[in-house]
Amino acid sequence: MERPETPLNLRIALAVFGLVVSAALGVLSWLAGWFVAAVALWAIAVIAVVNLIVLTQKRIKRGDGNSLFG
């Protein structure tokens, strides 16, 4: 039995969503004066960026092309 392919498109979309949401909430937390929460959310955003880099490298290595939906 063959192993199913990894759903890289979904993982990339979720990483982008996590990056946008955590960065935006980090800014809002900073403006509200919740500095510890803002730094924690920005740390999550950095992790999302690293995740995107790893997923993009996997996608290039697999040869899926450049399109997220193609």
C-alpha positions as CSV (number, residue, x, y, z in Angstrom):
1,M,0.0,0.0,0.0
2,E,1.3,3.4,-0.9
3,R,1.8,6.1,1.6
4,P,-0.5,9.2,1.0
5,E,1.2,12.4,0.0
6,T,1.7,15.1,2.6
7,P,-0.9,18.0,2.2
8,L,1.7,20.7,1.9
9,N,-0.8,23.2,0.5
10,L,-2.9,23.0,3.7
11,R,0.1,23.2,5.9
12,I,1.4,26.3,4.0
13,A,-2.0,28.0,4.2
14,L,-2.3,27.3,8.0
15,A,1.2,28.7,8.5
16,V,0.4,31.9,6.7
17,F,-2.8,32.2,8.7
18,G,-0.9,31.7,12.0
19,L,1.7,34.2,10.9
20,V,-0.9,36.9,10.1
21,V,-3.0,36.3,13.1
22,S,-0.2,36.2,15.7
23,A,1.6,39.2,14.2
24,A,-1.7,41.2,14.2
25,L,-2.6,40.2,17.7
26,G,1.0,41.0,18.8
27,V,0.6,44.5,17.6
28,L,-2.8,44.9,19.2
29,S,-1.4,43.5,22.5
30,W,1.5,45.9,22.3
31,L,-0.8,48.9,21.8
32,A,-3.0,47.7,24.7
33,G,0.1,47.7,26.9
34,W,0.3,43.9,27.3
35,F,4.0,43.7,26.4
36,V,4.6,40.1,27.5
37,A,1.7,38.8,25.5
38,A,2.9,40.8,22.5
39,V,6.4,39.3,22.7
40,A,5.0,35.8,23.0
41,L,2.7,36.3,20.0
42,W,5.7,37.6,18.0
43,A,7.7,34.6,19.0
44,I,4.9,32.5,17.5
45,A,5.0,34.5,14.4
46,V,8.7,33.8,14.0
47,I,8.0,30.1,14.4
48,A,5.4,30.4,11.7
49,V,8.0,32.0,9.4
50,V,10.5,29.2,10.1
51,N,7.7,26.7,9.4
52,L,7.0,28.4,6.0
53,I,10.6,28.3,5.0
54,V,10.8,24.6,5.8
55,L,7.6,23.8,4.0
56,T,8.7,25.9,1.0
57,Q,11.9,23.9,0.8
58,K,10.0,20.6,1.0
59,R,7.7,21.8,-1.8
60,I,10.7,22.8,-4.0
61,K,12.4,19.5,-3.3
62,R,9.3,17.6,-4.2
63,G,9.0,19.5,-7.5
64,D,5.3,20.6,-7.0
65,G,5.9,24.0,-8.8
66,N,5.3,27.5,-7.5
67,S,1.6,27.7,-7.2
68,L,-0.2,27.1,-3.9
69,F,-3.4,26.0,-5.6
70,G,-2.0,24.5,-8.8
